[in-house]
C-alpha cells in the first residue's frame, strides 16, 4: 500500500512540473496568468521610481521604497535631498496610502497600482498633485 501512494505521489509531482512547464512554454495566455500571479504575490514591496507634477524640482522625482516585515508595511521616500520615512502606511490590495512630513507640512499620499506601475495623488496644504511611478528592476 505504501508503494502505491509513493508511486502515485511521484507521478503526480512529475505531471505537475511537466504540465506547468509545457503550458508556460506553449500557451501565451498561461504565461500571462503566471506573470500576474507573481506580481500579485509581490504587490507593493520593492522600489519604485516616481514623478510628481507641478512641484518644486527637489520634490518632483525620487524612489519610493516599500518594505514588509511580519505583515507591517513601511515606506521611505528617497529624494535628491535625502530620505524621508512615511507614517500611517496602509495597504489594501492594489492601494497604498501613507503620510510624510515635508518641511513641517503633512502630505497625504494615495496610490493605485496597476501591474508594475502606479498613479495617484498627494494632498498638501498647497493643493493636490498627481504622482506616477514604475517598479524598479
C-alpha positions in Angstrom: 0.0 0.0 0.0 2.8 2.4 0.8 4.5 1.9 -2.5 1.2 2.7 -4.4 0.9 6.0 -2.6 4.6 6.7 -3.1 4.4 5.9 -6.8 1.2 7.9 -7.1 3.0 10.9 -5.4 6.0 10.7 -7.7 3.7 10.5 -10.8 1.6 13.4 -9.6 4.7 15.6 -9.0 6.0 14.7 -12.4 2.8 15.7 -14.1 2.5 18.9 -12.1 6.0 20.1 -13.1 6.0 18.8 -16.7 2.5 20.1 -17.5 3.1 23.5 -15.9 6.4 23.9 -17.8 4.8 22.9 -21.0 1.9 25.2 -20.6 4.1 28.2 -19.9 6.2 27.5 -23.0 3.4 26.8 -25.4 0.4 28.9 -24.3 0.9 32.6 -24.1 -2.3 33.1 -22.1 -0.9 30.8 -19.4 2.4 32.8 -19.3 0.3 35.9 -18.6 -1.6 34.3 -15.8 1.7 33.1 -14.2 3.2 36.6 -14.5 0.1 38.2 -13.0 0.3 35.8 -10.1 4.0 36.7 -9.4 3.1 40.4 -9.4 0.2 39.9 -7.1 2.5 37.9 -4.7 5.0 40.7 -4.6 2.4 43.5 -4.6 3.9 46.8 -3.3 7.1 45.6 -1.8 10.2 46.8 -3.6 11.4 50.1 -5.0 9.5 52.4 -7.4 10.7 55.4 -9.4 8.2 58.2 -9.2 7.4 61.6 -10.7 5.2 64.4 -9.2 3.8 67.1 -11.4 3.9 70.8 -10.7 6.0 70.7 -7.5 9.5 72.2 -6.8 12.3 70.3 -8.6 13.7 68.8 -5.4 10.4 67.0 -4.8 9.5 66.2 -8.4 11.1 62.8 -8.6 12.6 60.1 -6.4 12.4 56.5 -5.3 9.6 55.0 -3.2 10.9 52.1 -1.1 8.2 49.8 0.3 9.1 47.0 2.7 7.1 44.5 4.6 8.1 42.7 7.8 5.6 40.5 9.7 2.6 41.9 7.9 3.7 45.5 8.7 4.5 47.8 5.7 7.0 50.6 5.8 7.6 53.3 3.2 10.6 55.6 2.7 10.9 58.3 0.1 14.4 58.8 -1.3 14.9 62.2 -3.0 18.0 64.1 -4.1 17.9 66.0 -0.7 17.7 62.8 1.4 15.4 60.2 2.7 12.0 60.7 4.5 10.2 58.0 6.4 6.4 57.7 6.0 3.8 57.3 8.6 0.3 55.8 8.7 1.2 53.3 5.9 -1.8 51.2 4.8 -2.0 48.6 2.0 -5.3 47.3 0.7 -4.9 45.1 -2.4 -3.7 47.5 -5.1 -4.0 50.7 -3.0 -1.2 52.2 -0.9 -1.7 55.2 1.4 0.7 57.0 3.7 1.6 60.4 5.0 5.0 62.1 5.1 6.2 65.3 6.8 7.8 67.6 4.2 9.2 70.8 5.6 6.8 70.8 8.5 3.7 70.1 6.4 1.9 66.7 6.4 1.4 65.4 2.9 -1.1 62.6 2.4 -0.4 60.2 -0.5 -2.8 57.7 -2.1 -1.6 55.4 -4.9 -3.3 52.8 -7.0 -1.1 50.0 -8.5 -1.6 48.6 -12.0 0.9 45.8 -12.5 4.4 47.3 -12.4 3.2 50.9 -12.4 1.1 53.2 -10.2 -0.7 56.5 -10.3 -2.1 58.6 -7.5 -2.3 61.9 -5.8 -0.6 63.7 -2.9 -2.7 66.1 -0.8 -0.8 69.1 0.6 -1.7 72.5 2.1 -0.7 73.9 -1.3 -3.1 71.7 -3.3 -3.4 68.2 -4.8 -0.6 66.9 -7.1 -0.5 63.9 -9.5 2.0 61.1 -9.0 3.0 58.4 -11.4 5.6 55.6 -10.9 7.1 52.4 -12.2 8.6 49.4 -10.4 12.4 49.4 -10.4 14.0 46.4 -11.9 
